[in-house]
Amino acid sequence: MDEQQFQEEEAFRDRISTVNEKGKRVWIYPKKPKGTYYNYRKIVSYFFLAFLFLAPIIKINGHQLLLFNVIERKFVFFGSVFFPQDFYLVAIALIIGVVFVIFFTIIFGRLFCGWVCPQTIFMEMVFRRIEYWIEGDFTHQKKLNDGPWTKEKITKKTIKHLIFWIISFLIANTFLAYIIGSDELWKIQTDPVGKHIGGLIAIVIFTSVFYGVFAFLREQVCTTICPYGRLQGVLLDQNTMVVAYDHKRGESRAKFKKGEDRQESKKGDCIDCHQCVHVCPTGIDIRNGTQLECVNCTACIDACDHMMEGVGLKKGLIRFVSENGIKNGTPFQWTKRVKAYSILLVGLIVVLFVLLLNRTAVETNIIKQRGSTFQMDENGYVSNIYEVNFINKSNIDYEIKLELEEKIGKLETVVDRLVLKKEAQLKERFIIKIPLSKIENGKVILHVNIYANGELMEHKKTKFIGPLL
């Protein structure tokens, strides 16, 4: 193969499949997929779609299943409430998420993108299927778009985009329910418009964004916007299981007649039907090898298996396999790299689990009142004023009592009864009095026990200051 021929064959690597040599957008018309993997994908997609739309409605302990209320700095995970004071847990959970993504990608490539990612699920299992239903398969869509604006075209385009907008509106409302809560969203939806102008604007903005993504951006999100797609180039290796074309078995590509001896004619199993290209939602030719646009949706596997069955050849010309699996026929191997990430991931999960088990329902912070110093009375007692902040992370009310562990002094609260409401914060003051004779070098280290409904919840250390004698 001369250099010019090699450059022509490798030209596809100079740009992504959705952009031509002039830098203009290439609109993708994928053929309607079908097959075993596609049926499995539908089951997985329906499950996640149901979870996405039902999670804000399902209540556990009076809370929706998932809530990410950054406005009020309140987060709910499966009925458990988390506040900013629990941010270290969120940080560890995010680290676990990143490590898991790396770990999963090292083993399975971009399988997450094709099977679990909300962008792919909505695009391929909702919007694209509606498009097939209204405009027909890929050839009909292309013919309709290239044709003049007839009454039929106007009708189909209007109906399609109207449905797209309605679905985007539903997605926007669901997305907003995860941020402000389903109860607050219901108020926006049922109250007069004038009471929630900000909420209405937010819904319109979110709807417009989702509509633009699924009606126009489409696969561009996966190929140029999503950072995860950029990561796969440095995460994949020769042992990563990806959707790949078996070039050893498939080359050289050629059509053949039934009963023809392919070994004698030196023809591979690939009949060059281009069905794998027609069904690809990102417009690539999987036979060129692993490419950043590939989201491992497995549509090409179904298309190729169907053609192999039709010509009487063994399925699996395109399959889940590693580069070493094609070259050497070796199965997936637990390399040192995979084992290292496994140990790291398990270790982080254990740490998070232990921290969650030790997470208290009531969190207390005690500090000396700002700008205050000690006071002395006529009875020889030195007093310090403290500020105490309580955070109740549970869904029950608590009656709080403070008790000084050391018997050298006494603790007095400003109010007679401290009641900490569920999922609320409480700020109060209390006074500690100690005889002057018990103070050495102007300070004493004290310990305050915090009781909630009669049960010891926390044990706090604080510093008491007095005169230097």
C-alpha positions in Angstrom: 0.0 0.0 0.0 1.5 3.3 -1.1 1.5 6.4 1.1 -1.3 8.2 -0.8 -3.6 5.2 -0.6 -2.9 4.9 3.2 -3.7 8.6 3.7 -7.0 8.2 1.9 -8.0 5.2 4.0 -7.0 7.0 7.2 -8.6 10.3 6.2 -11.6 9.6 8.5 -9.4 10.2 11.5 -8.8 13.8 10.5 -12.4 14.9 11.5 -15.4 13.5 13.3 -18.0 11.7 11.3 -20.6 14.5 11.7 -18.4 17.2 10.1 -17.3 17.2 6.5 -14.0 18.4 5.0 -15.4 21.9 4.8 -16.2 21.9 8.5 -20.0 21.8 7.9 -22.5 19.7 9.9 -23.3 16.3 8.4 -26.8 15.4 9.4 -27.0 11.7 10.4 -29.9 9.5 9.3 -29.5 6.2 11.2 -31.5 3.3 10.0 -34.1 2.0 12.5 -32.3 -0.6 14.6 -33.7 -4.0 15.5 -32.3 -7.2 17.0 -31.5 -8.9 20.3 -29.3 -6.2 21.8 -31.8 -3.5 20.8 -34.5 -5.4 22.6 -32.4 -5.5 25.7 -31.6 -1.8 25.4 -35.3 -1.1 25.3 -35.9 -2.9 28.6 -33.0 -1.1 30.3 -34.1 2.3 28.9 -37.8 1.8 30.0 -36.5 1.0 33.5 -34.4 4.2 33.7 -37.1 6.3 32.1 -39.6 5.1 34.7 -37.1 5.7 37.5 -36.4 9.2 36.2 -40.0 10.3 36.1 -41.1 8.5 39.3 -38.2 9.4 41.6 -39.5 12.9 42.4 -43.0 11.5 43.1 -42.0 8.5 45.3 -41.8 9.5 49.0 -39.7 7.9 51.7 -39.9 9.3 55.2 -41.9 12.2 53.8 -39.2 13.1 51.2 -39.0 12.4 47.5 -36.6 9.7 46.5 -33.9 12.1 45.2 -33.5 15.8 45.7 -30.6 18.1 44.8 -31.9 21.4 46.2 -28.8 23.6 45.7 -30.9 26.7 46.4 -31.7 25.7 50.0 -28.6 23.6 50.3 -30.6 20.5 51.0 -30.0 17.1 49.4 -32.0 13.9 49.8 -30.9 10.4 48.8 -33.4 7.6 49.2 -35.1 9.4 52.1 -32.0 10.5 53.9 -31.5 14.2 54.2 -28.0 15.7 53.8 -26.9 19.3 54.6 -23.8 21.4 53.7 -22.2 20.0 56.9 -22.3 16.6 55.2 -20.4 17.9 52.2 -17.4 15.6 53.0 -19.7 12.7 52.3 -20.8 14.2 49.0 -17.2 14.8 48.1 -16.3 11.1 48.8 -19.3 10.0 46.9 -18.3 12.1 43.9 -14.8 10.7 44.0 -16.3 7.2 44.1 -18.3 8.1 41.0 -15.3 9.3 39.1 -13.2 6.2 40.1 -16.2 4.0 39.1 -16.4 5.7 35.7 -12.7 5.1 35.1 -12.9 1.5 36.3 -16.0 0.8 34.2 -14.5 2.4 31.1 -11.3 0.5 31.4 -13.3 -2.7 31.3 -16.3 -1.9 29.1 -15.4 1.2 27.2 -18.3 3.6 26.6 -21.0 1.0 27.3 -22.5 3.5 29.8 -23.0 6.0 26.9 -25.0 3.6 24.7 -27.1 1.9 27.4 -27.5 4.1 30.5 -26.8 7.8 29.6 -30.0 9.9 29.7 -28.9 11.7 26.5 -28.8 8.4 24.6 -31.9 6.9 26.2 -34.0 10.0 25.4 -32.5 10.4 21.9 -32.7 6.8 20.7 -35.6 5.4 22.7 -38.0 8.4 22.7 -37.3 11.2 20.2 -35.8 9.0 17.4 -38.6 6.5 17.7 -41.2 9.2 17.4 -39.3 10.4 14.3 -39.4 7.0 12.8 -43.2 6.8 13.5 -44.0 10.2 11.9 -41.4 10.4 9.1 -40.5 6.8 8.4 -37.1 5.1 8.2 -33.8 6.7 7.3 -34.4 6.8 3.5 -37.8 8.4 3.9 -36.5 11.0 6.3 -33.7 12.0 4.0 -36.1 12.2 1.0 -38.5 14.3 3.1 -35.8 16.7 4.3 -34.3 17.1 0.8 -37.7 17.6 -0.8 -39.7 20.8 -1.3 -42.0 22.1 1.5 -45.2 20.4 0.5 -48.4 20.1 2.6 -47.3 16.6 3.8 -43.8 17.8 4.8 -45.2 20.8 6.7 -47.7 18.6 8.5 -45.2 16.0 9.5 -42.6 18.5 10.6 -45.2 20.5 12.6 -46.5 17.4 14.4 -43.0 16.1 15.1 -41.6 19.3 16.6 -44.8 19.9 18.6 -44.5 16.4 20.2 -40.7 17.1 20.7 -41.6 20.4 22.5 -44.2 18.7 24.7 -41.8 15.9 25.7 -39.1 18.5 26.4 -41.6 20.3 28.6 -42.2 17.2 30.6 -38.5 16.5 30.9 -37.9 20.1 32.1 -40.6 19.8 34.8 -39.1 16.6 36.0 -35.6 18.1 36.0 -36.9 21.1 38.0 -38.6 18.7 40.4 -35.1 17.3 41.3 -33.9 20.8 42.1 -36.7 22.5 43.9 -38.8 19.5 44.9 -42.0 18.1 43.5 -44.2 19.9 46.1 -42.8 23.3 45.2 -43.1 22.5 41.5 -46.7 21.6 42.0 -47.3 25.1 43.5 -45.7 26.6 40.4 -47.9 24.6 38.2 -51.2 25.2 40.0 -50.9 28.7 41.4 -51.6 31.8 39.3 -48.8 32.5 36.9 -48.1 35.9 38.5 -47.0 34.3 41.8 -44.2 32.2 40.2 -42.8 34.2 37.3 -39.3 33.0 38.1 -40.4 29.4 38.1 -42.2 29.8 34.8 -39.1 31.3 33.2 -37.0 28.5 34.5 -39.3 25.9 33.0 -39.3 27.7 29.6 -35.5 27.9 29.6 -35.1 24.2 30.5 -37.7 23.2 27.9 -35.9 25.2 25.2 -32.6 23.6 26.1 -33.9 20.1 26.0 -35.8 20.7 22.8 -32.7 22.2 21.2 -30.5 19.2 22.3 -32.9 16.5 21.1 -34.2 18.2 18.0 -31.0 19.7 16.6 -27.8 19.0 18.6 -28.4 15.2 18.9 -25.3 13.1 18.5 -23.1 16.3 18.7 -23.5 16.2 22.5 -21.8 12.7 22.5 -19.1 13.5 20.0 -18.1 17.1 20.8 -19.7 18.3 24.1 -19.6 15.5 26.6 -16.3 15.3 28.4 -16.7 11.6 29.0 -16.2 11.0 25.3 -12.9 12.8 25.4 -11.7 10.7 28.3 -12.1 7.3 26.6 -9.0 7.9 24.5 -6.8 7.8 27.6 -8.8 5.2 29.5 -9.1 2.4 26.9 -6.3 -0.1 26.4 -5.8 -3.3 24.4 -7.8 -5.3 27.0 -10.9 -3.1 27.1 -14.1 -4.8 26.0 -15.6 -2.6 23.3 -17.9 -3.0 20.3 -15.3 -4.0 17.6 -15.1 -5.4 14.2 -13.1 -8.7 13.8 -10.8 -7.6 11.0 -9.0 -11.0 11.0 -12.1 -12.7 10.1 -13.8 -10.1 8.0 -11.0 -9.0 5.6 -10.8 -8.7 2.8 -14.3 -7.4 2.3 -16.2 -8.5 -0.8 -19.6 -9.8 -1.9 -19.8 -13.4 -2.8 -22.1 -15.9 -4.3 -23.8 -18.6 -2.4 -21.7 -21.8 -2.3 -18.6 -19.9 -3.3 -15.3 -21.1 -1.7 -14.2 -17.9 0.1 -10.9 -19.4 1.2 -10.0 -20.0 -2.4 -11.1 -16.6 -3.5 -9.4 -15.1 -0.4 -12.6 -13.2 0.7 -13.4 -12.5 4.3 -16.7 -12.8 6.0 -17.6 -9.1 5.7 -19.8 -8.8 2.6 -19.4 -5.0 2.6 -23.2 -4.4 2.9 -22.7 -1.2 5.0 -25.6 -2.2 7.3 -23.4 -1.5 10.3 -22.8 2.1 9.0 -26.5 2.7 8.2 -27.7 1.9 11.7 -24.9 3.9 13.5 -26.4 6.9 15.4 -23.1 8.8 15.2 -22.4 8.0 11.6 -19.1 6.0 11.9 -17.9 2.9 10.2 -17.0 0.5 13.0 -14.8 -1.5 10.6 -12.3 1.4 10.8 -11.6 0.4 14.4 -12.4 2.1 17.8 -13.3 5.7 17.4 -14.2 8.4 19.8 -17.7 8.8 18.3 -18.6 5.2 19.1 -21.0 5.0 22.1 -21.1 1.2 22.2 -24.9 1.2 21.5 -24.5 -2.3 19.8 -26.8 -1.3 16.9 -24.1 -2.4 14.5 -23.8 -5.8 16.2 -27.5 -6.5 15.6 -27.3 -5.3 12.0 -24.2 -7.5 11.3 -25.6 -10.6 13.0 -28.8 -10.3 10.9 -26.7 -10.2 7.7 -24.5 -13.0 8.8 -27.6 -15.2 9.4 -28.9 -14.2 6.0 -25.8 -15.4 4.2 -25.3 -18.5 6.4 -22.2 -17.3 8.2 -21.4 -17.4 11.9 -22.6 -14.4 13.9 -20.2 -12.2 15.9 -18.2 -10.5 13.1 -18.9 -7.4 15.1 -19.1 -8.1 18.9 -18.0 -7.1 22.4 -14.3 -8.0 22.3 -11.0 -6.5 23.2 -8.2 -5.7 20.8 -6.2 -8.5 22.3 -9.2 -10.7 22.0 -9.3 -10.2 18.2 -5.5 -10.5 17.8 -4.8 -13.4 20.1 -8.2 -14.9 20.9 -7.7 -14.2 24.7 -10.7 -13.5 26.9 -10.9 -10.5 29.2 -8.1 -10.4 31.8 -7.9 -8.8 35.2 -4.7 -6.8 34.6 -2.8 -4.9 37.3 -4.5 -1.7 36.2 -8.0 -3.2 36.7 -7.1 -4.8 40.0 -5.6 -1.5 41.3 -8.8 0.4 40.5 -10.9 -2.4 42.0 -9.0 -2.1 45.3 -9.3 1.7 45.3 -13.0 1.6 44.5 -13.8 -1.0 47.2 -11.7 1.0 49.7 -13.5 4.2 49.0 -16.9 2.5 49.3 -16.0 1.0 52.7 -14.8 4.4 53.9 -18.1 6.0 52.8 -20.2 3.2 54.3 -18.4 3.6 57.7 -18.9 7.4 57.7 -22.6 7.0 56.9 -23.0 4.5 59.8 -21.3 7.0 62.1 -23.3 10.0 60.9 -25.3 11.4 63.8 -28.9 12.6 63.5 -28.0 15.8 65.4 -24.9 17.8 64.7 -23.8 20.5 67.2 -21.3 23.3 67.0 -20.2 25.2 70.1 -18.3 28.5 70.0 -17.7 31.3 72.5 -20.0 34.3 71.8 -18.2 36.6 69.4 -16.7 39.7 71.1 -17.3 38.4 74.6 -14.9 37.7 77.4 -15.3 36.3 80.9 -17.4 37.9 83.6 -17.1 37.7 87.4 -19.9 37.9 90.0 -19.9 38.7 93.7 -20.0 35.0 94.6 -16.6 34.3 93.1 -17.9 32.6 90.0 -16.4 33.3 86.5 -18.9 32.9 83.6 -18.5 32.5 79.8 -21.2 32.9 77.2 -21.4 30.4 74.4 -23.3 30.1 71.1 -24.6 26.7 70.2 -25.8 25.7 66.7 -27.9 22.6 66.2 -28.7 20.8 62.9 -31.4 18.1 62.9 -30.8 15.8 60.0 -33.6 13.4 60.9 -37.4 13.6 60.4 -38.3 13.7 64.1 -38.3 16.5 66.7 -35.8 16.4 69.5 -35.8 18.0 73.0 -32.2 19.0 73.6 -30.5 19.1 77.0 -27.0 20.3 77.6 -24.9 19.0 80.6 -21.5 19.9 81.7 -19.5 16.8 82.2 -17.0 18.2 84.7 -18.6 18.7 88.2 -16.5 21.9 88.9 -19.1 24.2 87.5 -22.6 24.6 86.2 -24.3 25.1 82.8 -27.3 27.4 82.3 -29.3 27.8 79.1 -30.9 31.1 78.2 -34.3 29.4 77.5 -35.9 26.8 79.7 -36.6 24.3 76.9 -34.6 23.6 73.7 -36.8 22.0 71.0 -35.1 21.1 67.7 -37.6 20.7 64.9 -37.1 18.0 62.3 -34.7 18.9 59.5 -34.2 22.3 61.0 -31.5 24.4 62.5 -31.5 26.0 66.0 -29.2 28.7 67.4 -29.2 29.4 71.1 -26.9 30.6 73.9 -25.8 29.1 77.2 -23.6 30.2 80.1 -21.0 28.2 82.0 -20.0 29.3 85.5 -16.9 28.0 87.3 -15.5 29.0 90.7 -12.4 31.2 90.3 -10.4 28.8 92.4 -10.8 26.0 89.8 -9.2 28.1 87.0 -5.5 27.6 86.4 -3.4 29.8 84.1 -6.5 31.6 82.9 -8.2 28.7 81.1 -10.0 25.3 81.6 -10.8 22.6 79.1 -14.4 21.5 79.5 -16.7 18.9 77.9 -20.4 19.4 77.1 -22.7 16.4 76.7 -25.6 16.9 74.3 -28.7 14.8 75.0 -31.5 14.5 72.4 -34.7 13.0 73.8 -32.7 11.7 76.7 -30.1 9.9 74.6 -26.5 11.1 74.5 -25.9 12.3 70.9 -22.6 14.2 71.0 -19.7 15.0 73.2 -18.2 18.4 72.6 -15.0 19.9 73.9 -14.7 23.7 74.5 -12.4 26.1 76.2 -13.3 28.2 79.2 -11.3 31.4 79.9 -10.8 33.4 83.1 -8.4 35.8 84.7 -4.7 35.0 85.0 -3.9 34.6 88.7 
